[in-house]
Amino acid sequence: MSYDTIQTRRDGVVEYLTLNRPDIRNAFNEQMIAELTDWAAAINADDDVRVAVVAGAGKVFSAGADIAWMAKALEYTHDDNVRDANAAARMFAALDTLPIPLLGRIHGAALGGGSGLAAVCDVVVAEENAVFGFTEVKLGILPAVISPYAVAKIGRSAARELFLTGMRFNAVRAKEIGLIHAVVPGGDLDTVISLYVNEFLSGAPDAIATAKALIPRVWARGPSDAAGLTAEAIAAQRVSEEGQEGLRAFLDKRKARWNVSRGES
């Protein structure tokens, strides 16, 4: 499928997605939001894809909202703004609930919606000089649409500091608060991304999808409240084709059928 604001590339079972508006620092506008939503729906329906990697073209990952798009909002009514925000909310929800791992490759800067995009990635690898920020209040607006995902990642305390100040912070701080998972020299970004991709490919696809869906279901529950849900989840997986194959592979001291790293056949 062809897009104008994003580029896609398939390498076997791995999908590479690139935000492709480098002249304006990969800023979000209505078209990019629509295309990312459409891409997420296509990937959700594609059983051949097992991992997706999202990156940004040019000097930065994403600087947030397109200035021209924000300027148009000056003329929006309240209802126009609700409709606009709901479109963005659908995009983040579609990316957050992909049944496959979404891996973020961040360089340069991830500001506003760019940090929101990092928040919906399952694993994020950032170069050591990357800059992050929930900068919306500096513009008199709010990190509202991204807040469910950002707060789930960084917690209420960090959100109070970073949402209310709008301050920028470095990759080390982003890792400390859980927004990202690895900080590496720029030259090592793709090497570490490949390591994570191969880790994902060594896991059972349905088990990964089920584990990902399980996390938000148990996150706010106590152990006793979640016991029935988790017992049913593990029982179903144990008797599944994957569960049976995984156990047999372990006992036979061989790789499971799904365990094919990139470069292997």
Buried (B, 14 or more C-beta within 10 A) or exposed (E): EEBEBBBBEEEBBBBBBBBBBEEBBBBBBBBBBBBBBBBBEEBBEBEEBBBBBBBBBBEBBBBBBBBEBBEBEEEEEEEEEEEBBEBBBBBBBBBBBBBBBBBBBBBBBBBBBBBBBBBBBBBBBBBBEBBBBBBBBBEEEEBEBBBBBBBBBBEEEBBEBBBEBBBBBBBEBBBBBBBBBBBBEEEBBBEBBBEBBBBBBEBBBBBBBBEBEBEEEBEEEEEEEBEEEBEEBEEEBEEBEBBEBBEEBEEEEEEBEBBBBEEEE
